[in-house]
Amino acid sequence: MLLSFNEDLIKLKVWEDLESLYTYLEGGEQGHLLLGVDGESLDKFYSLSIEIGGYRSKRFLIGVCSADHGLEPHLLLEPARELLGVGFDQEAVFVDVATCKTKYHLKLDSLFRSFLRSAKGEPLLVFHEIGVLGVLESGEVSWHYEADVIEDFELLDNILKLDFMDSESVEIDIRTGATSLL
């Protein structure tokens, strides 16, 4: 599968084992990053090949090692910022594609679920199993909220409504992190 990212291309691939992924990563002409290799259980292996400038160009490779929690890694493409987010296990890692380096790395208190980009200038929402973080463009966590397993959410204007498995629903102003129970 190919994804367009500005003038670059991103190829996604699944690997059978860590050794095959390691061998592949050594071929990155622009270098490589290996994410999640320090995890407790390494069961799933993925790669992203970023073809800098399109076809037949130099490659920057990213490997992702993940436990088999039933959740696939999640990619967030932010071409205007030349930023690629990778969410997996209990991590969210943001890579600056222009420099081929990690820009910031968030450790989460539970399993990563998804990213949600709201309006420009508003915090990026990073969901994990029991909460959500509001992350500024600098990578700073502006606010966070945790309660219980999130069953559903809805974003209307700047208000995020969270429904939980065994706790009361809550509304969060994503600009400030201010909360109110429903």
C-alpha positions, -999 to +999 in steps of 0.1 A: +000+000+000+012+035-009+004+068+008+012+102-006+028+126+019+037+159+002+062+149-025+072+118-005+056+083-007+051+060+023+050+022+018+036+001+046+046-035+052+040-063+078+068-086+088+068-121+102+096-116+127+120-091+143+150-104+125+134-098+091+125-063+102+160-056+114+175-067+081+151-045+061+158-014+083+195-016+075+187-006+039+175+029+048+198+053+029+185+082+050+187+061+082+160+044+103+141+044+136+130+013+154+100+019+177+087-003+205+117-027+206+118-023+244+082-036+248+073-065+271+060-087+243+071-083+207+045-102+185+038-079+155+062-062+133+055-033+108+075-010+086+070+024+070+093+032+041+093+069+034+105+075-001+120+110+001+110+129-030+089+100-045+099+069-065+135+058-068+147+081-041+164+077-008+145+059+019+140+067+055+127+036+073+106+033+105+101-001+122+073-007+147+074-036+172+041-042+189+025-066+213-006-084+200-033-066+218-057-068+189-051-031+180-032-023+149-008+007+149-024+039+139-008+066+116-014+103+117-002+122+087+003+159+091+018+170+057+017+207+064+040+202+094+060+173+078+050+152+108+041+116+110+025+102+142+026+065+151+004+052+179+009+017+192+008-002+225+012+025+252+031+050+230+026+078+205+057+088+186+059+118+163+086+118+136+097+149+117+099+136+081+121+165+069+149+157+095+142+119+098+142+122+136+118+117+164+103+151+173+084+139+205+074+107+222+045+103+246+041+074+270+005+065+277-011+050+309-030+024+289-032+010+253-032+036+225-066+038+207-065+067+181-056+102+171-081+130+164-071+163+148-096+190+154-094+225+141-061+241+132-044+255+163-064+233+187-047+205+205-043+171+189-063+145+208-045+113+216-069+086+229-059+057+250-081+030+265-090+049+297-084+086+288-074+113+264-046+138+261-046+173+245-012+177+228+001+210+215+021+214+183+052+216+204+046+181+217+037+194+252+007+178+269-016+207+276-041+186+295-052+150+301-082+132+315-085+097+327-115+078+342-125+045+329-126+025+296-138+049+269-168+034+250-176+063+227-167+099+220-181+128+201-164+162+192-187+191+185-170+225+180-145+225+209-163+202+232-153+166+235-180+143+250-166+110+265-188+080+274-173+055+298-180+019+306-186+023+343-183+060+350-204+091+343-200+108+309-180+139+308-175+169+285-141+185+280-133+218+265-104+207+243-088+243+243-084+243+281-091+208+294-119+221+316-144+193+324-180+190+334-199+158+343-231+150+324 
